[in-house]
Amino acid sequence: MKKLNINRLLLYSLIFLPWYLLITQTFYCSVNIPYWEQWRLEIPLLESLYTKTLTFNDLFCGYLGHKLFFPKIIWCLIAYMTNWNIIYEIALNLILGTGIFLILWTKIKRICELIKIQSIYFIPILSVIIFSLKQNENWLNGIHIHIFLSIFFSLQGIALITTSPLSLKKVILSGILGIMTMLSNGNGVLFFPITLIALYIQLRNTTPSSKKYFLTWSLLCALSFFLFIYKNSANDINLIHNITFCLHHPVKYITFTFMFLGNPISTRFAILFGILEVVVFLWTTSYIYIFLRESFNKLSFIILIGCYSICIALLCGISRLNWNLLCALQSRYITFSMFFLLANSFLLYIIISKRSNSSKLIKLMCIWCLVIFVSFTIHGSITIGLLRFEDNYRSLKFCQTSLLKEPHPDEVRQFLCIDNSLSFKNKLTFLKQNKLSLFKE
């Protein structure tokens, strides 16, 4: 009994460690200064707020293919209550990240109970993936609340619609969460196609009364797409041009997708790991469907979030490929692609843990694959992640110190990704006059 308690304590320590490392590094490396898109998006919004000219159109208009209605409301509330102390935005990122982890833990625990295997041994792997320091761009930038918010809403929606028994209430709640996802991030457009698959899986063996579920889902889907298109200009979406570009560069597009999917494991070998993950995902889902059929339907949540991640990679390739192939390796996208890694890791864990007629060779291959995925993820988080956190802190701290002095070095403006010198000065004046962010007393 004592040995069992020690083992459980060790497991909970391993679960807690990545979260603790993320919290300490984030608060140590956070700097109260606007960075990058905050100058182009948040400050104009706050100018309208503080001059009392903020309109519904300011909140609901599109931005580079996204509809950021809920994030904009949160930014305004935080700015108004804290004199735009950006540390509070960063803290909310951590809260949402922790919420995402708890949603997944709860769902994985339930799945493991249904298929009669232990979940506790997988949760440390879940913690390593979700709290990876390679997502530094999202953890340390308040504007990326929209990424965590959209994932938080979408995971709850997918979890609801894949939970048996299905009810009309669950479908409606899931649809509302889908609308909230779409009004938080552009990738929310994929929520309803993914949940349609979940709905079909849940209802394929039911009576004709299932029509009301599909009708409800269709109405919510139509409302969601209307809200997304409303106040979204053609220049913001520019879908036809981007699709045409991808069709003219298919190899580049496929390469982008593999790089996007493999980046959470290794930035250097992202293409190789992306290909390996796709192969593993196809093989594990096929293997479970053929040899562990009784468990397949219970794993629909995990399989669907893996598909969701693939679809996000494909959509991101359409919208970003004409910028640069290396966009796929930006750390902000790891928060989306890590769910493909999570799905693969859990499916491998199922095959390893489930008592079946699987040969020892197959289980050994799964163990080695899982070990490679997890070890490379941990290595990337500790080496690349920690280095990026420290570099980000040094650079932003220098910018903060420089902006509190006169004159401001031009390199500060360039590092903060602000092109227009006059616009930069005007926005600095606004921050000083209202004592916001780094000028807060």
C-alpha positions as CSV (number, residue, x, y, z in Angstrom):
1,M,0.0,0.0,0.0
2,K,2.8,2.3,0.9
3,K,4.6,1.6,-2.4
4,L,1.4,2.3,-4.3
5,N,1.0,5.7,-2.6
6,I,4.6,6.6,-3.4
7,N,4.1,5.6,-7.1
8,R,0.9,7.7,-7.2
9,L,2.7,10.7,-5.6
10,L,5.5,10.4,-8.1
11,L,3.0,10.4,-11.0
12,Y,1.2,13.5,-9.7
13,S,4.6,15.2,-9.3
14,L,5.3,14.4,-12.9
15,I,1.9,15.9,-13.9
16,F,2.5,19.0,-11.8
17,L,6.1,19.6,-12.9
18,P,5.5,20.9,-16.5
19,W,2.8,23.2,-15.3
20,Y,5.0,24.6,-12.4
21,L,7.9,25.2,-14.8
22,L,5.6,27.0,-17.2
23,I,4.1,29.2,-14.5
24,T,7.5,30.2,-13.0
25,Q,9.0,30.9,-16.4
26,T,6.1,32.9,-17.7
27,F,5.9,35.2,-14.7
28,Y,9.7,35.6,-14.6
29,C,9.9,36.4,-18.3
30,S,6.7,38.5,-18.7
31,V,7.1,42.2,-19.5
32,N,4.4,44.8,-19.3
33,I,4.9,46.2,-22.8
34,P,2.8,45.9,-26.0
35,Y,4.3,43.7,-28.6
36,W,3.7,43.1,-32.3
37,E,0.0,42.9,-33.3
38,Q,-1.0,44.6,-30.0
39,W,0.2,47.9,-31.5
40,R,-1.9,47.3,-34.7
41,L,-5.0,45.8,-33.2
42,E,-5.3,46.3,-29.4
43,I,-4.2,50.0,-29.1
44,P,-6.6,51.3,-31.8
45,L,-9.3,49.4,-30.0
46,L,-8.3,51.0,-26.7
47,E,-8.1,54.4,-28.3
48,S,-11.8,54.0,-29.2
49,L,-12.6,52.8,-25.7
50,Y,-10.9,55.7,-23.9
51,T,-12.3,58.3,-26.3
52,K,-15.8,56.8,-25.8
53,T,-16.2,56.2,-29.5
54,L,-16.1,52.4,-29.4
55,T,-18.9,50.9,-31.5
56,F,-20.3,47.4,-32.1
57,N,-18.6,47.4,-35.5
58,D,-15.2,47.9,-33.8
59,L,-15.7,44.7,-31.9
60,F,-17.4,42.7,-34.6
61,C,-15.3,43.6,-37.7
62,G,-12.9,41.0,-39.2
63,Y,-9.1,41.0,-38.9
64,L,-6.9,39.0,-41.3
65,G,-9.5,36.3,-41.7
66,H,-10.4,36.1,-38.0
67,K,-13.5,37.3,-36.1
68,L,-12.1,38.3,-32.7
69,F,-15.4,39.4,-31.0
70,F,-14.9,37.7,-27.6
71,P,-11.1,38.4,-27.4
72,K,-11.7,42.1,-28.1
73,I,-14.3,42.2,-25.2
74,I,-11.8,40.6,-22.9
75,W,-9.0,42.9,-24.0
76,C,-11.2,46.0,-23.3
77,L,-12.3,44.7,-19.9
78,I,-8.7,43.9,-18.8
79,A,-7.4,47.3,-20.1
80,Y,-10.2,49.2,-18.3
81,M,-9.8,47.4,-15.0
82,T,-6.0,47.3,-14.9
83,N,-4.8,50.3,-16.9
84,W,-3.9,47.8,-19.5
85,N,-1.4,45.8,-17.5
86,I,-0.5,43.2,-20.0
87,I,0.6,40.8,-17.3
88,Y,-3.1,40.1,-16.7
89,E,-3.6,39.1,-20.3
90,I,-0.7,36.7,-20.0
91,A,-2.2,35.3,-16.7
92,L,-5.4,34.7,-18.5
93,N,-3.5,32.7,-21.1
94,L,-2.2,30.5,-18.3
95,I,-5.7,30.1,-16.8
96,L,-7.1,29.1,-20.2
97,G,-4.2,26.7,-20.8
98,T,-4.9,25.1,-17.4
99,G,-8.6,24.8,-18.3
100,I,-7.8,23.1,-21.6
101,F,-5.6,20.6,-19.7
102,L,-8.4,19.9,-17.2
103,I,-11.0,19.4,-19.9
104,L,-8.7,16.9,-21.6
105,W,-7.8,15.1,-18.3
106,T,-11.5,14.7,-17.5
107,K,-12.4,13.4,-21.0
108,I,-9.4,11.0,-21.1
109,K,-10.1,9.7,-17.7
110,R,-13.7,9.0,-18.8
111,I,-12.6,7.3,-22.0
112,C,-10.1,5.1,-20.1
113,E,-12.8,4.1,-17.6
114,L,-15.1,3.0,-20.5
115,I,-12.4,0.9,-22.2
116,K,-11.1,-0.4,-18.8
117,I,-7.5,0.8,-18.7
118,Q,-5.6,3.1,-16.3
119,S,-5.5,6.8,-17.3
120,I,-3.1,8.1,-14.6
121,Y,0.0,6.8,-16.5
122,F,-0.9,8.9,-19.6
123,I,-1.6,12.2,-17.8
124,P,2.1,13.1,-17.3
125,I,2.4,12.9,-21.1
126,L,-0.7,15.1,-21.5
127,S,0.9,17.6,-19.2
128,V,4.2,17.6,-21.1
129,I,2.3,18.3,-24.4
130,I,-0.1,20.9,-23.2
131,F,2.3,22.9,-21.1
132,S,5.2,22.8,-23.6
133,L,7.4,25.9,-23.4
134,K,7.9,25.8,-27.2
135,Q,4.5,27.7,-27.3
136,N,6.4,30.8,-25.9
137,E,4.9,33.1,-28.5
138,N,1.4,32.3,-27.1
139,W,2.2,32.1,-23.4
140,L,4.0,35.4,-23.3
141,N,1.8,37.5,-25.7
142,G,-1.5,38.7,-24.4
143,I,-3.0,39.1,-27.8
144,H,-3.0,35.4,-28.3
145,I,-5.8,35.0,-25.8
146,H,-7.8,34.4,-29.0
147,I,-5.9,31.1,-29.6
148,F,-6.4,29.7,-26.1
149,L,-10.0,30.9,-26.0
150,S,-11.0,29.2,-29.3
151,I,-9.4,25.9,-28.2
152,F,-11.1,26.1,-24.8
153,F,-14.5,26.6,-26.4
154,S,-14.0,24.0,-29.2
155,L,-12.7,21.3,-26.9
156,Q,-15.8,21.7,-24.7
157,G,-18.0,21.6,-27.7
158,I,-16.5,18.4,-29.2
159,A,-16.4,16.8,-25.7
160,L,-20.1,17.5,-25.3
161,I,-21.2,16.1,-28.7
162,T,-19.1,12.9,-28.3
163,T,-20.5,12.1,-24.8
164,S,-23.2,9.4,-24.7
165,P,-26.1,9.5,-24.4
166,L,-26.6,12.3,-26.8
167,S,-29.4,14.8,-26.1
168,L,-30.8,17.8,-27.9
169,K,-29.5,20.0,-25.1
170,K,-25.9,18.8,-25.7
171,V,-26.2,19.5,-29.4
172,I,-27.5,23.1,-28.7
173,L,-24.8,23.7,-26.1
174,S,-22.1,22.3,-28.4
175,G,-23.4,24.6,-31.3
176,I,-23.3,27.6,-29.0
177,L,-19.7,26.8,-28.1
178,G,-19.0,26.4,-31.8
179,I,-20.3,29.9,-32.5
180,M,-18.1,31.2,-29.6
181,T,-15.1,29.4,-31.2
182,M,-15.8,31.0,-34.5
183,L,-16.1,34.5,-32.9
184,S,-12.7,34.0,-31.2
185,N,-10.5,32.7,-34.0
186,G,-10.7,32.0,-37.7
187,N,-10.0,28.3,-37.3
188,G,-13.4,28.1,-35.7
189,V,-14.9,27.6,-39.2
190,L,-13.7,24.0,-38.9
191,F,-15.7,23.3,-35.7
192,F,-19.0,22.4,-37.4
193,P,-17.6,20.1,-40.1
194,I,-15.8,18.2,-37.3
195,T,-18.8,18.0,-35.0
196,L,-20.9,16.8,-38.0
197,I,-18.8,13.7,-38.1
198,A,-19.2,13.3,-34.3
199,L,-23.0,13.7,-34.7
200,Y,-23.1,11.1,-37.4
201,I,-21.1,8.6,-35.3
202,Q,-23.4,9.1,-32.4
203,L,-26.7,8.9,-34.4
204,R,-25.9,6.3,-37.1
205,N,-27.7,3.5,-35.2
206,T,-30.6,5.5,-33.9
207,T,-34.2,6.0,-35.0
208,P,-35.5,8.6,-37.5
209,S,-35.9,11.1,-34.6
210,S,-32.2,11.9,-35.2
211,K,-33.5,14.3,-37.9
212,K,-34.1,16.9,-35.2
213,Y,-30.5,16.8,-34.1
214,F,-29.2,17.3,-37.6
215,L,-31.7,20.1,-38.2
216,T,-30.7,21.9,-35.0
217,W,-27.0,21.4,-35.9
218,S,-27.6,22.8,-39.4
219,L,-29.4,25.9,-38.1
220,L,-26.6,26.6,-35.6
221,C,-24.0,26.0,-38.3
222,A,-25.8,28.5,-40.7
223,L,-26.0,31.1,-37.9
224,S,-22.3,30.6,-37.1
225,F,-21.2,31.1,-40.7
226,F,-23.5,34.1,-41.1
227,L,-21.9,35.8,-38.0
228,F,-18.4,35.0,-39.4
229,I,-19.1,36.5,-42.8
230,Y,-21.0,39.5,-41.4
231,K,-18.7,42.6,-41.2
232,N,-15.8,40.5,-42.7
233,S,-14.5,42.1,-45.8
234,A,-13.3,40.1,-48.9
235,N,-9.8,41.5,-48.3
236,D,-9.8,39.9,-44.8
237,I,-10.6,36.4,-46.1
238,N,-9.1,36.4,-49.7
239,L,-9.8,32.7,-49.9
240,I,-9.9,32.2,-53.7
241,H,-6.5,33.8,-54.3
242,N,-4.9,31.7,-51.5
243,I,-6.5,28.4,-52.7
244,T,-5.2,29.2,-56.2
245,F,-1.7,29.8,-54.9
246,C,-1.8,26.4,-53.1
247,L,-3.0,24.6,-56.2
248,H,-0.1,26.0,-58.2
249,H,2.4,25.0,-55.4
250,P,1.1,21.5,-54.2
251,V,4.5,20.2,-53.0
252,K,5.1,23.4,-51.0
253,Y,1.6,23.1,-49.6
254,I,2.1,19.5,-48.5
255,T,5.5,20.4,-47.0
256,F,3.9,23.2,-45.1
257,T,1.3,20.8,-43.6
258,F,3.9,18.3,-42.5
259,M,6.1,21.0,-41.0
260,F,3.1,22.4,-39.1
261,L,2.1,19.0,-37.7
262,G,5.7,17.9,-36.8
263,N,6.8,21.2,-35.1
264,P,5.6,20.4,-31.6
265,I,8.0,17.4,-31.5
266,S,11.0,18.9,-33.3
267,T,11.5,22.1,-35.1
268,R,14.7,20.9,-36.9
269,F,13.1,17.6,-38.1
270,A,9.5,18.9,-38.4
271,I,8.9,17.5,-41.8
272,L,10.0,14.0,-40.9
273,F,8.0,14.0,-37.7
274,G,5.0,15.4,-39.5
275,I,5.1,12.5,-42.0
276,L,5.7,10.0,-39.2
277,E,2.7,11.3,-37.2
278,V,0.4,11.1,-40.2
279,V,1.5,7.5,-40.8
280,V,1.1,6.7,-37.1
281,F,-2.4,8.3,-36.9
282,L,-3.7,6.4,-40.0
283,W,-2.2,3.1,-38.7
284,T,-3.4,3.4,-35.1
285,T,-7.0,4.4,-36.0
286,S,-7.1,1.6,-38.6
287,Y,-5.6,-0.9,-36.1
288,I,-8.1,0.0,-33.3
289,Y,-11.0,-0.1,-35.8
290,I,-10.1,-3.6,-37.0
291,F,-8.8,-5.3,-33.8
292,L,-10.3,-3.2,-31.0
293,R,-13.6,-2.4,-32.6
294,E,-15.4,-2.2,-29.2
295,S,-13.2,0.7,-28.2
296,F,-13.3,2.6,-31.5
297,N,-16.5,4.6,-30.9
298,K,-15.4,5.5,-27.4
299,L,-12.3,7.1,-28.8
300,S,-14.2,9.4,-31.2
301,F,-13.2,12.5,-29.1
302,I,-9.5,11.8,-29.5
303,I,-9.7,10.9,-33.2
304,L,-11.7,14.0,-33.9
305,I,-9.3,16.4,-32.2
306,G,-6.6,14.8,-34.2
307,C,-8.6,15.4,-37.4
308,Y,-9.3,18.9,-36.2
309,S,-5.6,19.6,-35.9
310,I,-4.9,18.3,-39.4
311,C,-7.7,20.5,-40.8
312,I,-6.2,23.5,-39.0
313,A,-2.9,22.7,-40.6
314,L,-4.5,22.5,-44.0
315,L,-6.4,25.7,-43.5
316,C,-3.4,27.5,-42.1
317,G,-1.4,26.4,-45.2
318,I,-4.1,28.0,-47.4
319,S,-3.9,31.3,-45.6
320,R,-0.2,31.5,-44.9
321,L,1.7,29.6,-47.6
322,N,2.0,32.7,-49.8
323,W,3.8,34.5,-47.0
324,N,6.6,32.0,-46.2
325,L,7.1,28.3,-45.9
326,L,8.8,28.8,-42.5
327,C,5.5,30.3,-41.1
328,A,4.6,26.7,-40.3
329,L,7.4,26.6,-37.7
330,Q,6.1,29.7,-35.7
331,S,5.6,28.8,-32.1
332,R,2.1,30.2,-32.0
333,Y,0.8,27.3,-34.2
334,I,2.1,24.6,-31.8
335,T,-0.9,25.3,-29.7
336,F,-3.0,23.9,-32.5
337,S,-0.7,21.2,-33.8
338,M,0.0,19.7,-30.4
339,F,-3.5,18.1,-30.5
340,F,-2.4,15.9,-33.3
341,L,0.6,14.8,-31.2
342,L,-1.8,14.3,-28.3
343,A,-4.1,12.1,-30.4
344,N,-1.2,10.0,-31.7
345,S,0.3,9.6,-28.2
346,F,-3.0,8.5,-26.7
347,L,-3.9,6.1,-29.5
348,L,-0.4,4.5,-29.1
349,Y,-1.0,4.3,-25.3
350,I,-4.3,2.5,-25.9
351,I,-2.7,-0.2,-28.0
352,I,0.1,-0.6,-25.5
353,S,-2.3,-0.7,-22.5
354,K,-5.2,-2.7,-23.9
355,R,-5.2,-6.4,-23.3
356,S,-5.7,-7.9,-26.7
357,N,-4.2,-10.3,-29.2
358,S,-1.7,-7.7,-30.3
359,S,1.7,-9.2,-30.9
360,K,4.6,-8.2,-28.7
361,L,6.3,-6.7,-31.7
362,I,3.4,-4.4,-32.4
363,K,3.3,-3.3,-28.7
364,L,7.1,-2.8,-28.7
365,M,6.9,-0.6,-31.8
366,C,4.2,1.5,-30.2
367,I,6.3,1.9,-27.0
368,W,9.3,3.0,-29.0
369,C,7.2,5.4,-31.1
370,L,5.6,6.9,-27.9
371,V,9.0,7.2,-26.2
372,I,10.5,9.0,-29.3
373,F,7.5,11.4,-29.4
374,V,7.6,12.3,-25.7
375,S,11.4,12.5,-25.4
376,F,11.8,14.9,-28.3
377,T,8.9,17.0,-27.0
378,I,10.5,17.3,-23.6
379,H,13.9,18.1,-25.1
380,G,12.4,20.8,-27.3
381,S,10.4,22.3,-24.4
382,I,13.5,22.4,-22.1
383,T,16.1,23.5,-24.7
384,I,14.4,25.6,-27.4
385,G,11.5,26.7,-25.1
386,L,13.6,28.0,-22.2
387,L,16.0,29.7,-24.6
388,R,13.1,31.5,-26.4
389,F,11.6,32.6,-23.0
390,E,14.9,34.1,-21.9
391,D,15.5,35.8,-25.3
392,N,12.0,37.2,-25.3
393,Y,12.5,38.6,-21.8
394,R,15.8,40.3,-22.5
395,S,14.5,41.9,-25.7
396,L,11.2,43.2,-24.3
397,K,12.9,44.4,-21.1
398,F,15.3,46.4,-23.2
399,C,12.4,47.9,-25.2
400,Q,10.5,48.7,-22.0
401,T,13.6,50.5,-20.5
402,S,14.2,52.3,-23.8
403,L,10.6,53.5,-24.2
404,L,10.7,55.1,-20.8
405,K,13.5,57.3,-22.0
406,E,13.8,60.0,-24.7
407,P,14.6,59.7,-27.6
408,H,13.5,56.2,-28.4
409,P,16.0,54.1,-30.4
410,D,14.7,53.1,-33.9
411,E,15.7,49.5,-33.2
412,V,13.0,49.4,-30.5
413,R,10.3,50.2,-33.0
414,Q,11.7,47.6,-35.5
415,F,11.8,44.9,-32.8
416,L,8.2,45.6,-31.7
417,C,7.2,45.1,-35.4
418,I,5.9,48.6,-36.0
419,D,6.5,49.9,-39.6
420,N,5.2,53.5,-39.4
421,S,7.3,55.8,-37.2
422,L,4.6,58.5,-36.9
423,S,2.0,56.0,-36.0
424,F,4.3,54.6,-33.3
425,K,4.8,58.1,-31.8
426,N,1.1,58.7,-31.8
427,K,0.3,55.5,-30.0
428,L,3.1,56.1,-27.5
429,T,1.5,59.5,-26.8
430,F,-1.9,57.8,-26.2
431,L,-0.4,55.3,-23.8
432,K,1.4,58.1,-21.8
433,Q,-1.6,60.4,-21.6
434,N,-3.9,57.6,-20.3
435,K,-1.1,56.0,-18.2
436,L,-1.5,52.6,-19.7
437,S,0.7,49.6,-19.9
438,L,4.4,50.4,-19.2
439,F,3.4,54.1,-18.4
440,K,1.1,52.9,-15.6
441,E,2.0,54.6,-12.4
